[in-house]
Amino acid sequence: HDALPIFLVNYNYHPRFIPLTDDELEEYKKLTEKIIRMNNSKNKEEFANILEFLLFQRADIEKEAENKYAELERILDEMQKECEEKGKQLQDTIIFVSDGQLTQVLQILKKKKITAHKFTQAEGTESSPKFGGISEREYLIQQFTKGKYQVLVAIKCLDEGIDIPSAHTGIIMASSTNPREYVQRIGRIIRQAPGKSSATLYDMILHPDLSGFRDETLAEFEEKVFRKEMVRVKDLCANALNNTKVLREIYSVLDDLRN
């Protein structure tokens, strides 16, 4: 799959393992049972569209997991505390979200008095007198670089080759399973730029509770899905400054998976 960019700054990688709520887990299990039944069906091709729909539904539970918001607050509190200790202000941070997370994330940032702006497909790419002859997206990047916006909350459009060299911290709330997409996103944060000495990545990862799967087939299916996700995590920590610590954490999570 796609490799990370060659020209990287040193970075620290912090995977944050998130559990589902009881209600989310129950719905997740029901969908997984249906998915397995259809996968094992002799008429699998007949159910292709339904299967795709069920997979999307299950992916939405992962993306929109309620506990991610509490984790975001914890990360922001840690970042603000660290900045205060250094006499600085939290800035140059991009939060990668899904459509469904955007509003709540902006509300959390507002509550914490962090200036932020969304960066989505809705922000224009055409030059406009309103933005001094540049596009709205270029204007937002300009304001972000100057520190007027401490945070950009981004949906997908940062996958399209937009360069934001000043960004040095990324919080991934909605990750892509497509290697090309997640490599491009992370490249925004860890790419070299003048005056940029290091970067930090926080990555929210759903941690399945396999003890909740009474059926062995379901548990095996979920373990396979999670181990696939861990391949991405290992890729991201491979070049990280703290990779030894992160690898220990990953193997500890994998060891505990079925216990």
VOPA-316852 format. One record per residue: residue in one letter; z negated, y negated, x of N, C-alpha, C in turn. Coordinates in nm, 2 decimals, always signed. Each point is the difference from the previous one (the first is absolute). Layout:
N
> res  n_c3  n_c2  n_c1  ca_c3  ca_c2  ca_c1  c_c3  c_c2  c_c1
> a  Z  Y  X  Z  Y  X  Z  Y  X
...
end
This chain:
259
> res  n_c3  n_c2  n_c1  ca_c3  ca_c2  ca_c1  c_c3  c_c2  c_c1
> h  +0.00  +0.12  +0.08  +0.00  -0.12  -0.08  +0.00  -0.12  +0.09
> d  +0.01  -0.12  -0.07  +0.00  -0.13  +0.08  -0.12  -0.02  +0.09
> a  +0.03  -0.04  +0.12  -0.11  -0.03  +0.09  -0.05  -0.14  -0.02
> l  -0.12  -0.03  +0.04  -0.05  -0.14  +0.00  +0.07  -0.08  +0.10
> p  +0.01  -0.14  -0.02  +0.07  -0.08  +0.09  -0.05  +0.01  +0.14
> i  +0.09  -0.02  +0.10  -0.04  +0.02  +0.14  -0.09  -0.12  +0.04
> f  +0.03  -0.12  -0.04  -0.07  -0.12  +0.05  -0.12  -0.02  -0.09
> l  -0.11  +0.06  +0.04  -0.12  -0.01  -0.08  -0.11  -0.07  +0.07
> v  -0.09  -0.07  -0.07  -0.12  -0.05  +0.06  -0.10  +0.12  -0.02
> n  -0.11  -0.01  +0.08  -0.11  +0.10  -0.02  -0.06  -0.02  -0.14
> y  -0.03  +0.11  -0.06  -0.06  -0.01  -0.14  -0.10  +0.10  -0.02
> n  -0.09  -0.03  -0.09  -0.11  +0.09  -0.05  +0.05  +0.05  -0.14
> y  -0.03  +0.12  -0.03  +0.04  +0.06  -0.12  -0.12  +0.06  -0.07
> h  -0.02  -0.04  -0.13  -0.12  +0.04  -0.07  +0.04  +0.06  -0.14
> p  +0.01  +0.14  +0.00  +0.03  +0.06  -0.13  -0.13  +0.00  -0.08
> r  +0.01  -0.04  -0.13  -0.12  +0.00  -0.09  +0.03  +0.10  -0.11
> f  -0.08  +0.11  -0.01  +0.02  +0.11  -0.09  -0.07  -0.04  -0.13
> i  +0.08  +0.01  -0.11  -0.04  -0.05  -0.13  -0.01  +0.12  -0.10
> p  -0.11  +0.02  -0.07  -0.01  +0.10  -0.10  +0.05  -0.05  -0.14
> l  +0.06  +0.08  -0.08  +0.03  -0.03  -0.14  -0.13  -0.01  -0.08
> t  +0.00  -0.08  -0.11  -0.11  +0.01  -0.10  +0.01  +0.13  -0.07
> d  -0.11  +0.04  -0.07  +0.00  +0.12  -0.08  +0.11  +0.01  -0.10
> d  +0.03  -0.11  -0.07  +0.10  -0.01  -0.10  +0.14  +0.02  +0.06
> e  +0.02  -0.07  +0.12  +0.13  +0.01  +0.07  +0.02  +0.14  +0.05
> l  -0.10  +0.06  +0.05  +0.01  +0.14  +0.05  +0.04  +0.10  -0.11
> e  -0.06  -0.02  -0.12  +0.03  +0.09  -0.11  +0.14  -0.01  -0.04
> e  +0.05  -0.13  -0.01  +0.14  -0.02  -0.03  +0.10  +0.05  +0.11
> y  -0.04  -0.02  +0.12  +0.07  +0.05  +0.12  +0.02  +0.15  +0.00
> k  -0.12  +0.07  -0.03  +0.01  +0.15  -0.01  +0.09  +0.05  -0.11
> k  +0.00  -0.07  -0.12  +0.08  +0.04  -0.11  +0.15  -0.01  +0.04
> l  +0.03  -0.11  +0.06  +0.14  -0.02  +0.04  +0.04  +0.10  +0.11
> t  -0.09  +0.03  +0.10  +0.03  +0.09  +0.10  +0.03  +0.14  -0.06
> e  -0.08  +0.04  -0.10  +0.02  +0.13  -0.06  +0.14  +0.01  -0.07
> k  +0.04  -0.11  -0.06  +0.13  +0.00  -0.07  +0.11  +0.01  +0.11
> i  -0.02  -0.08  +0.11  +0.10  +0.00  +0.11  +0.02  +0.14  +0.06
> i  -0.11  +0.07  +0.02  +0.01  +0.13  +0.06  +0.06  +0.10  -0.10
> r  -0.03  -0.01  -0.13  +0.06  +0.09  -0.09  +0.15  -0.02  -0.01
> m  +0.05  -0.12  +0.01  +0.14  -0.03  -0.01  +0.07  +0.04  +0.13
> n  -0.07  -0.02  +0.12  +0.06  +0.04  +0.13  +0.02  +0.15  +0.00
> n  -0.09  +0.07  -0.06  +0.01  +0.15  +0.00  +0.08  +0.06  -0.11
> s  +0.05  -0.09  -0.09  +0.08  +0.05  -0.11  +0.14  +0.05  +0.04
> k  +0.04  +0.10  -0.07  +0.14  +0.05  +0.02  +0.10  -0.10  -0.04
> n  -0.04  -0.08  -0.10  +0.10  -0.11  -0.05  -0.04  -0.13  +0.07
> k  -0.03  +0.00  +0.12  -0.04  -0.12  +0.07  +0.10  -0.12  -0.01
> e  +0.13  +0.04  +0.00  +0.10  -0.11  +0.00  +0.00  -0.07  -0.14
> e  -0.03  +0.08  -0.10  -0.01  -0.06  -0.14  -0.10  -0.11  -0.01
> f  -0.11  +0.02  +0.08  -0.12  -0.09  +0.00  +0.01  -0.11  +0.10
> a  +0.11  -0.01  +0.07  +0.01  -0.10  +0.12  -0.04  -0.14  -0.04
> n  +0.05  -0.05  -0.11  -0.04  -0.14  -0.04  -0.15  -0.01  -0.03
> i  -0.05  +0.10  -0.08  -0.14  -0.01  -0.03  -0.09  +0.02  +0.12
> l  +0.04  +0.08  +0.09  -0.07  +0.02  +0.13  -0.01  -0.13  +0.08
> e  +0.12  -0.07  +0.00  +0.00  -0.12  +0.08  -0.09  -0.11  -0.07
> f  +0.00  +0.00  -0.13  -0.09  -0.09  -0.08  -0.15  +0.03  +0.03
> l  -0.03  +0.13  +0.00  -0.14  +0.04  +0.03  -0.04  -0.04  +0.14
> l  +0.09  +0.02  +0.10  -0.03  -0.04  +0.14  -0.02  -0.15  +0.01
> f  +0.08  -0.08  -0.07  -0.02  -0.14  +0.00  -0.14  -0.04  -0.06
> q  -0.03  +0.07  -0.11  -0.13  -0.03  -0.07  -0.12  +0.03  +0.10
> r  +0.01  +0.11  +0.07  -0.10  +0.04  +0.09  -0.01  -0.10  +0.12
> a  +0.12  -0.04  +0.05  +0.00  -0.10  +0.11  -0.06  -0.13  -0.05
> d  +0.01  -0.04  -0.12  -0.06  -0.12  -0.05  -0.15  +0.01  +0.00
> i  -0.05  +0.11  -0.03  -0.15  +0.02  +0.01  -0.05  -0.03  +0.14
> e  +0.08  +0.06  +0.10  -0.03  -0.02  +0.14  +0.01  -0.15  +0.04
> k  +0.11  -0.06  -0.04  +0.02  -0.14  +0.03  -0.10  -0.09  -0.06
> e  -0.03  +0.02  -0.13  -0.09  -0.10  -0.07  -0.15  +0.04  +0.00
> a  -0.04  +0.10  +0.09  -0.13  +0.05  +0.00  -0.11  -0.12  -0.01
> e  -0.09  +0.01  -0.09  -0.09  -0.11  -0.03  -0.09  -0.03  +0.13
> n  -0.04  +0.10  +0.07  -0.09  -0.02  +0.12  +0.07  -0.08  +0.11
> k  +0.13  -0.01  -0.01  +0.07  -0.08  +0.11  -0.05  -0.15  +0.00
> y  -0.03  -0.05  -0.12  -0.04  -0.14  -0.01  -0.14  -0.03  +0.06
> a  -0.09  +0.10  -0.02  -0.13  -0.01  +0.07  +0.02  +0.01  +0.15
> e  +0.09  +0.08  +0.04  +0.02  +0.02  +0.15  +0.06  -0.13  +0.06
> l  +0.09  -0.06  -0.08  +0.06  -0.13  +0.05  -0.10  -0.10  +0.01
> e  -0.10  -0.01  -0.09  -0.11  -0.10  +0.01  -0.08  +0.03  +0.13
> r  -0.03  +0.13  +0.02  -0.07  +0.03  +0.13  +0.07  -0.04  +0.12
> i  +0.13  +0.02  +0.00  +0.08  -0.03  +0.12  +0.00  -0.15  +0.02
> l  +0.03  -0.08  -0.11  +0.00  -0.14  +0.01  -0.14  -0.06  +0.05
> d  -0.10  +0.06  -0.05  -0.14  -0.05  +0.04  -0.02  +0.02  +0.15
> e  +0.04  +0.12  +0.04  -0.01  +0.03  +0.15  +0.08  -0.10  +0.08
> m  +0.13  -0.02  -0.05  +0.08  -0.10  +0.08  -0.05  -0.14  +0.00
> q  -0.05  -0.04  -0.12  -0.06  -0.14  +0.00  -0.12  -0.01  +0.09
> k  -0.09  +0.10  +0.00  -0.12  +0.00  +0.08  +0.04  -0.01  +0.15
> e  +0.10  +0.08  +0.04  +0.05  +0.00  +0.14  +0.05  -0.13  +0.03
> c  +0.08  -0.06  -0.09  +0.06  -0.14  +0.03  -0.11  -0.10  +0.01
> e  -0.10  +0.00  -0.09  -0.11  -0.10  +0.01  -0.07  +0.01  +0.13
> e  -0.02  +0.13  +0.05  -0.08  +0.02  +0.13  +0.08  -0.06  +0.11
> k  +0.14  -0.01  -0.01  +0.08  -0.06  +0.11  +0.03  -0.14  -0.03
> g  -0.05  -0.06  -0.11  +0.02  -0.14  -0.04  +0.14  -0.02  -0.04
> k  +0.07  +0.10  -0.06  +0.13  -0.01  -0.04  +0.01  +0.02  -0.15
> q  +0.13  -0.01  -0.05  +0.02  +0.02  -0.15  +0.09  +0.13  -0.01
> l  -0.02  +0.08  -0.10  +0.09  +0.11  -0.03  +0.14  -0.05  -0.03
> q  +0.10  +0.05  +0.07  +0.13  -0.05  -0.02  +0.10  +0.11  +0.06
> d  +0.13  -0.04  -0.02  +0.11  +0.09  +0.05  -0.01  +0.14  -0.04
> t  -0.04  +0.02  -0.13  -0.02  +0.14  -0.06  +0.10  +0.02  -0.11
> i  +0.06  +0.12  +0.00  +0.09  +0.05  -0.11  -0.06  +0.12  -0.07
> i  -0.01  -0.01  -0.13  -0.05  +0.11  -0.08  +0.12  +0.06  -0.07
> f  +0.03  +0.13  +0.02  +0.11  +0.07  -0.06  -0.05  +0.07  -0.13
> v  +0.06  -0.04  -0.11  -0.05  +0.05  -0.13  +0.11  +0.05  -0.08
> s  -0.03  +0.07  -0.11  +0.10  +0.04  -0.10  +0.00  -0.11  -0.11
> d  +0.10  +0.01  -0.09  +0.01  -0.10  -0.11  -0.13  +0.00  -0.08
> g  -0.06  +0.11  -0.03  -0.11  +0.01  -0.08  -0.13  -0.06  +0.06
> q  +0.00  -0.01  +0.13  -0.12  -0.05  +0.08  +0.00  -0.15  +0.02
> l  +0.12  -0.06  -0.02  +0.02  -0.14  +0.05  -0.11  -0.09  -0.06
> t  -0.01  +0.00  -0.14  -0.08  -0.10  -0.07  -0.15  +0.01  +0.04
> q  -0.05  +0.13  +0.01  -0.14  +0.02  +0.03  -0.03  -0.04  +0.14
> v  +0.09  +0.03  +0.09  -0.02  -0.04  +0.15  +0.00  -0.15  +0.01
> l  +0.09  -0.07  -0.07  -0.01  -0.15  +0.01  -0.13  -0.05  -0.06
> q  -0.05  +0.06  -0.10  -0.13  -0.04  -0.06  -0.11  +0.02  +0.10
> i  +0.00  +0.11  +0.07  -0.10  +0.03  +0.10  +0.00  -0.10  +0.11
> l  +0.12  -0.04  +0.05  +0.01  -0.10  +0.10  -0.05  -0.13  -0.04
> k  +0.04  -0.04  -0.13  -0.05  -0.13  -0.05  -0.15  +0.00  -0.01
> k  -0.06  +0.11  -0.04  -0.15  +0.01  -0.02  -0.06  -0.02  +0.14
> k  +0.06  +0.05  +0.11  -0.05  -0.01  +0.13  +0.04  -0.13  +0.07
> k  +0.07  -0.09  -0.08  +0.04  -0.13  +0.05  +0.09  +0.01  +0.12
> i  +0.09  +0.10  -0.01  +0.11  +0.02  +0.11  +0.13  -0.04  -0.06
> t  +0.07  -0.10  +0.06  +0.12  -0.05  -0.05  +0.11  +0.10  +0.02
> a  +0.07  +0.03  -0.11  +0.10  +0.11  +0.01  +0.12  -0.03  -0.09
> h  +0.11  +0.06  +0.03  +0.12  -0.01  -0.09  +0.07  +0.13  +0.00
> k  +0.06  +0.03  -0.12  +0.08  +0.13  -0.01  +0.13  -0.02  +0.07
> f  +0.05  +0.11  +0.05  +0.13  +0.00  +0.07  +0.08  +0.12  -0.06
> t  +0.08  -0.02  -0.10  +0.06  +0.10  -0.08  +0.15  -0.03  -0.01
> q  +0.07  +0.09  -0.08  +0.14  -0.02  -0.03  +0.02  -0.13  -0.08
> a  -0.10  -0.05  -0.07  +0.01  -0.12  -0.08  +0.01  -0.13  +0.08
> e  -0.04  +0.01  +0.13  +0.01  -0.12  +0.08  +0.14  -0.01  +0.06
> g  +0.06  -0.12  -0.03  +0.15  -0.01  +0.03  +0.04  +0.00  +0.14
> t  +0.13  +0.04  +0.02  +0.06  +0.01  +0.14  +0.10  -0.11  +0.02
> e  +0.03  -0.08  -0.11  +0.10  -0.10  +0.01  -0.06  -0.13  +0.05
> s  +0.07  -0.08  +0.08  -0.05  -0.13  +0.04  -0.02  -0.09  -0.12
> s  -0.11  -0.08  +0.01  -0.03  -0.09  -0.11  -0.06  -0.13  +0.04
> p  +0.04  -0.12  -0.06  -0.06  -0.13  +0.04  -0.15  +0.00  -0.03
> k  -0.04  +0.08  -0.09  -0.15  +0.01  -0.04  -0.08  +0.05  +0.12
> f  +0.06  +0.08  +0.09  -0.07  +0.05  +0.12  +0.06  -0.06  +0.13
> g  +0.05  -0.12  -0.01  +0.05  -0.07  +0.12  +0.12  +0.05  +0.06
> g  +0.09  +0.06  -0.09  +0.13  +0.05  +0.05  -0.01  +0.15  +0.05
> i  -0.11  +0.06  -0.01  -0.01  +0.14  +0.03  -0.04  +0.08  -0.12
> s  +0.01  +0.13  +0.01  -0.03  +0.09  -0.12  -0.16  +0.00  -0.02
> e  -0.03  +0.05  -0.12  -0.14  +0.01  -0.03  -0.07  +0.10  +0.09
> r  +0.06  +0.11  +0.03  -0.06  +0.09  +0.09  -0.02  -0.06  +0.14
> e  +0.10  -0.07  +0.05  -0.01  -0.06  +0.13  -0.12  -0.10  +0.00
> y  -0.01  -0.08  -0.11  -0.10  -0.10  -0.01  -0.14  +0.07  +0.00
> l  -0.01  +0.11  -0.07  -0.13  +0.07  +0.00  -0.04  +0.05  +0.13
> i  +0.10  +0.06  +0.08  -0.03  +0.05  +0.13  -0.04  -0.12  +0.09
> q  +0.07  -0.12  -0.02  -0.04  -0.12  +0.08  -0.14  -0.04  -0.02
> q  -0.04  +0.00  -0.13  -0.13  -0.04  -0.04  -0.11  +0.10  +0.05
> f  +0.04  +0.13  -0.01  -0.09  +0.10  +0.05  -0.02  -0.01  +0.15
> t  +0.10  -0.03  +0.08  +0.00  -0.01  +0.14  -0.09  -0.12  +0.04
> k  +0.01  -0.11  -0.08  -0.09  -0.12  +0.02  -0.14  +0.02  -0.04
> g  -0.03  +0.11  -0.08  -0.14  +0.02  -0.04  -0.03  -0.05  -0.13
> k  +0.10  -0.06  -0.07  -0.03  -0.05  -0.14  -0.03  +0.11  -0.09
> y  +0.07  +0.11  +0.01  -0.04  +0.13  -0.07  -0.06  +0.09  +0.11
> q  -0.12  +0.05  -0.03  -0.06  +0.09  +0.09  +0.05  +0.14  -0.01
> v  +0.05  +0.03  -0.12  +0.04  +0.14  -0.04  +0.13  -0.01  -0.08
> l  +0.09  +0.09  +0.03  +0.12  +0.03  -0.08  -0.02  +0.14  -0.07
> v  +0.02  +0.00  -0.13  -0.02  +0.13  -0.07  +0.15  +0.05  -0.03
> a  +0.04  +0.10  +0.06  +0.14  +0.04  +0.00  +0.03  +0.13  -0.07
> i  +0.11  -0.01  -0.08  +0.06  +0.12  -0.06  +0.14  +0.03  +0.05
> k  +0.01  +0.10  +0.08  +0.13  +0.06  +0.04  +0.09  -0.09  +0.08
> c  +0.02  -0.13  -0.05  +0.11  -0.08  +0.06  -0.02  -0.02  +0.15
> l  -0.12  +0.02  +0.06  -0.02  -0.01  +0.14  +0.06  +0.12  +0.07
> d  +0.06  +0.10  -0.07  +0.07  +0.11  +0.06  +0.14  -0.04  +0.04
> e  +0.04  -0.12  -0.04  +0.14  -0.03  +0.01  +0.04  -0.08  +0.13
> g  -0.08  +0.01  +0.10  +0.04  -0.07  +0.13  -0.05  -0.14  +0.01
> i  -0.09  -0.04  -0.08  -0.06  -0.14  +0.01  -0.10  +0.00  +0.11
> d  +0.01  -0.10  +0.09  -0.09  +0.00  +0.11  -0.11  -0.10  -0.02
> i  -0.13  +0.04  +0.02  -0.11  -0.09  -0.01  -0.09  +0.02  +0.13
> p  +0.05  -0.06  +0.11  -0.06  +0.03  +0.13  -0.15  -0.03  +0.01
> s  -0.05  -0.10  -0.08  -0.14  -0.03  +0.02  -0.10  +0.10  -0.06
> a  +0.05  +0.08  -0.10  -0.09  +0.10  -0.06  -0.06  +0.10  +0.10
> h  -0.13  +0.01  -0.01  -0.06  +0.09  +0.10  -0.10  +0.10  -0.07
> t  -0.02  -0.01  -0.13  -0.08  +0.10  -0.07  +0.07  +0.04  -0.13
> g  +0.01  +0.13  -0.02  +0.06  +0.06  -0.12  -0.10  +0.09  -0.07
> i  +0.00  -0.01  -0.14  -0.08  +0.08  -0.08  +0.09  +0.08  -0.09
> i  +0.01  +0.13  +0.01  +0.10  +0.07  -0.08  -0.07  +0.07  -0.11
> m  +0.02  -0.06  -0.12  -0.06  +0.05  -0.12  +0.09  +0.10  -0.08
> a  +0.13  -0.02  +0.02  +0.10  +0.08  -0.06  +0.10  +0.04  +0.11
> s  -0.01  +0.13  +0.05  +0.08  +0.04  +0.11  +0.13  +0.07  -0.06
> s  +0.10  +0.00  +0.08  +0.12  +0.06  -0.04  +0.01  +0.14  +0.07
> t  +0.05  +0.10  -0.07  +0.02  +0.13  +0.06  +0.13  +0.01  +0.08
> n  +0.08  -0.11  -0.01  +0.12  +0.00  +0.07  -0.03  -0.06  +0.15
> p  +0.02  +0.09  +0.10  -0.03  -0.05  +0.14  +0.06  -0.13  +0.04
> r  +0.13  -0.02  -0.04  +0.07  -0.12  +0.03  -0.07  -0.12  -0.05
> e  -0.05  +0.01  -0.13  -0.07  -0.11  -0.06  -0.13  -0.03  +0.06
> y  -0.08  +0.10  +0.03  -0.13  -0.03  +0.05  +0.01  -0.05  +0.15
> v  +0.10  +0.05  +0.07  +0.02  -0.05  +0.14  +0.04  -0.14  +0.00
> q  +0.08  -0.04  -0.10  +0.05  -0.14  -0.01  -0.12  -0.09  -0.03
> r  -0.08  +0.04  -0.10  -0.12  -0.08  -0.04  -0.09  -0.02  +0.12
> i  -0.04  +0.11  +0.07  -0.09  -0.01  +0.11  +0.06  -0.08  +0.11
> g  +0.13  +0.01  +0.02  +0.07  -0.08  +0.10  -0.02  -0.15  -0.01
> r  -0.03  -0.04  -0.13  -0.02  -0.15  -0.02  -0.13  -0.04  +0.07
> i  -0.10  +0.09  +0.01  -0.13  -0.03  +0.05  -0.01  +0.02  +0.15
> i  +0.06  +0.11  +0.05  -0.03  +0.04  +0.14  +0.11  -0.04  +0.09
> r  +0.10  -0.08  -0.05  +0.11  -0.04  +0.09  -0.05  -0.11  +0.09
> q  +0.05  +0.00  +0.12  -0.03  -0.10  +0.10  +0.04  -0.14  -0.05
> a  -0.08  -0.10  +0.04  +0.04  -0.14  -0.03  -0.08  -0.09  +0.09
> p  +0.05  -0.12  +0.04  -0.07  -0.09  +0.09  -0.14  -0.03  -0.06
> g  -0.10  +0.01  +0.09  -0.14  -0.03  -0.04  -0.07  +0.11  -0.08
> k  +0.07  +0.11  -0.01  -0.06  +0.11  -0.08  -0.04  +0.11  +0.10
> s  -0.13  +0.02  +0.01  -0.05  +0.09  +0.10  -0.04  +0.14  -0.06
> s  -0.03  +0.00  -0.13  -0.03  +0.13  -0.06  +0.01  +0.00  -0.15
> a  -0.01  +0.11  -0.06  +0.02  +0.01  -0.15  -0.10  +0.10  -0.06
> t  -0.02  +0.00  -0.13  -0.09  +0.09  -0.06  +0.07  +0.05  -0.13
> l  -0.01  +0.13  -0.03  +0.05  +0.06  -0.12  -0.11  +0.07  -0.07
> y  -0.01  -0.03  -0.13  -0.09  +0.08  -0.09  +0.09  +0.07  -0.10
> d  -0.03  +0.13  -0.01  +0.09  +0.09  -0.08  -0.08  +0.08  -0.11
> m  +0.02  -0.03  -0.12  -0.08  +0.07  -0.11  +0.07  +0.13  -0.04
> i  -0.07  +0.11  +0.02  +0.06  +0.13  -0.02  -0.09  +0.08  -0.10
> l  +0.07  +0.05  -0.10  -0.07  +0.08  -0.10  -0.05  +0.13  +0.06
> h  -0.13  +0.03  -0.02  -0.06  +0.12  +0.05  -0.03  +0.09  -0.12
> p  +0.07  +0.11  -0.01  -0.01  +0.09  -0.12  -0.14  +0.08  +0.01
> d  -0.06  +0.01  -0.12  -0.12  +0.08  +0.00  +0.04  +0.14  -0.05
> l  +0.03  +0.09  +0.09  +0.05  +0.13  -0.03  -0.11  +0.09  -0.07
> s  -0.12  -0.04  +0.01  -0.11  +0.08  -0.07  +0.02  -0.01  -0.15
> g  +0.07  -0.11  -0.05  +0.03  -0.02  -0.14  +0.11  +0.08  -0.05
> f  +0.07  +0.07  +0.09  +0.11  +0.09  -0.04  -0.04  +0.14  -0.01
> r  -0.04  +0.05  -0.12  -0.05  +0.14  -0.01  +0.11  +0.10  +0.03
> d  +0.13  -0.04  -0.03  +0.11  +0.09  +0.03  +0.04  +0.00  +0.14
> e  +0.00  +0.11  +0.07  +0.04  +0.01  +0.14  +0.14  -0.06  +0.03
> t  +0.09  +0.03  -0.09  +0.14  -0.05  +0.02  +0.00  -0.15  +0.00
> l  -0.08  -0.06  -0.10  +0.00  -0.15  +0.00  -0.06  -0.05  +0.13
> a  -0.11  +0.06  +0.05  -0.06  -0.05  +0.12  +0.09  +0.01  +0.12
> e  +0.08  +0.11  +0.00  +0.10  +0.02  +0.11  +0.11  -0.11  +0.00
> f  +0.04  -0.02  -0.13  +0.11  -0.10  -0.02  -0.05  -0.14  +0.05
> e  -0.12  -0.04  -0.04  -0.06  -0.13  +0.04  -0.02  -0.01  +0.15
> e  -0.05  +0.11  +0.06  -0.02  +0.00  +0.14  +0.13  -0.02  +0.08
> k  +0.11  +0.06  -0.05  +0.13  -0.02  +0.06  +0.05  -0.14  -0.01
> v  -0.02  -0.07  -0.12  +0.03  -0.14  -0.02  -0.07  -0.09  +0.10
> f  -0.14  +0.03  +0.01  -0.08  -0.08  +0.08  +0.03  +0.01  +0.15
> r  +0.03  +0.13  +0.04  +0.04  +0.02  +0.14  +0.13  -0.07  +0.04
> k  +0.09  -0.01  -0.10  +0.12  -0.07  +0.02  -0.03  -0.15  +0.03
> e  -0.09  -0.05  -0.08  -0.04  -0.14  +0.02  -0.06  -0.02  +0.13
> m  -0.08  +0.10  +0.05  -0.06  -0.02  +0.13  +0.10  +0.00  +0.12
> v  +0.12  +0.05  -0.02  +0.10  -0.01  +0.10  +0.04  -0.15  +0.02
> r  +0.01  -0.08  -0.11  +0.02  -0.14  +0.01  -0.11  -0.07  +0.07
> v  -0.12  +0.04  -0.03  -0.12  -0.06  +0.06  -0.01  +0.02  +0.15
> k  +0.03  +0.13  +0.03  +0.00  +0.03  +0.15  +0.11  -0.08  +0.07
> d  +0.12  -0.02  -0.06  +0.10  -0.08  +0.06  -0.05  -0.14  +0.03
> l  -0.07  -0.06  -0.10  -0.05  -0.13  +0.01  -0.11  -0.02  +0.11
> c  -0.08  +0.10  +0.01  -0.11  -0.01  +0.10  +0.04  +0.04  +0.14
> a  +0.12  +0.06  +0.02  +0.05  +0.05  +0.13  -0.01  -0.10  +0.11
> n  +0.04  -0.13  -0.04  +0.01  -0.10  +0.10  -0.12  -0.10  -0.01
> a  -0.09  +0.03  -0.09  -0.11  -0.10  -0.02  -0.10  +0.01  +0.11
> l  -0.07  -0.12  +0.02  -0.10  -0.01  +0.11  -0.12  +0.10  -0.03
> n  -0.03  +0.02  -0.13  -0.11  +0.08  -0.04  +0.04  +0.14  -0.04
> n  +0.12  +0.05  +0.05  +0.05  +0.12  -0.05  -0.09  +0.13  +0.01
> t  -0.08  +0.00  +0.11  -0.09  +0.12  +0.01  -0.10  +0.00  -0.11
> k  -0.06  -0.11  -0.03  -0.10  -0.01  -0.11  +0.07  +0.03  -0.13
> v  +0.12  -0.05  -0.03  +0.07  +0.03  -0.12  +0.03  +0.14  -0.02
> l  +0.05  +0.06  +0.11  +0.04  +0.15  +0.00  -0.12  +0.08  -0.04
> r  -0.12  -0.03  +0.06  -0.12  +0.07  -0.03  -0.03  -0.01  -0.15
> e  +0.01  -0.12  -0.05  -0.02  -0.02  -0.14  +0.09  +0.08  -0.09
> i  +0.13  +0.00  +0.04  +0.10  +0.07  -0.08  -0.03  +0.15  +0.00
> y  -0.03  +0.06  +0.12  -0.02  +0.14  +0.01  -0.13  +0.04  -0.08
> s  -0.10  -0.10  +0.00  -0.12  +0.03  -0.07  +0.03  +0.00  -0.15
> v  +0.08  -0.09  -0.05  +0.04  +0.00  -0.14  +0.07  +0.13  -0.04
> l  +0.10  +0.04  +0.09  +0.07  +0.12  -0.03  -0.09  +0.13  +0.00
> d  -0.09  +0.00  +0.10  -0.10  +0.11  +0.00  -0.08  +0.01  -0.12
> d  -0.04  -0.12  -0.06  -0.09  +0.00  -0.12  +0.08  +0.02  -0.13
> l  +0.13  +0.00  +0.01  +0.08  +0.00  -0.12  -0.03  +0.12  -0.09
> r  -0.02  +0.12  +0.05  -0.03  +0.11  -0.09  -0.14  +0.05  +0.00
> n  -0.09  -0.08  +0.06  -0.14  +0.04  +0.01  -0.08  -0.06  -0.12
end
